[in-house]
Amino acid sequence: MVDIFAKIAEDRILEAITNGELANLSGRGKPVDLTYWASLPPEMRATYMLLQNAGCVPEEVQLLKEIDRLREKLAQCDSDKTKQAINKELEEAKLKYALVIERRTQRR
């Protein structure tokens, strides 16, 4: 027996493809990286996906973005004094990230 909701969803997806509504999606033709989702406990995946779709990201993702931003800023910096300040910010962000991950793994 075919689930009626699955049939409706499939029909709407096929209609969107036919109308070209899915042609300009970001990441089109690229493999989907699911490693982050696989690292989450199964009971948290739906919540994280809902938050992501609402434009919110988990604290650890924000921290990883901040760490990347600081690394790029450090690589482009010429002043030793500024490098010291950026390094301090970078180490603080890494520490916060480690604490968030530790808290998450302890909850399991």
Buried (B, 14 or more C-beta within 10 A) or exposed (E): EEEEEEEEEEEEEEEEEEEEEEEEEEEEEEEEEEEBBEEBEEEBBEEBEEEBEEEEBBBBBBBBEBBEEBEEBBEEBEEEEEBEEBEEBBEEBBEBBEEBBEEBEEEE
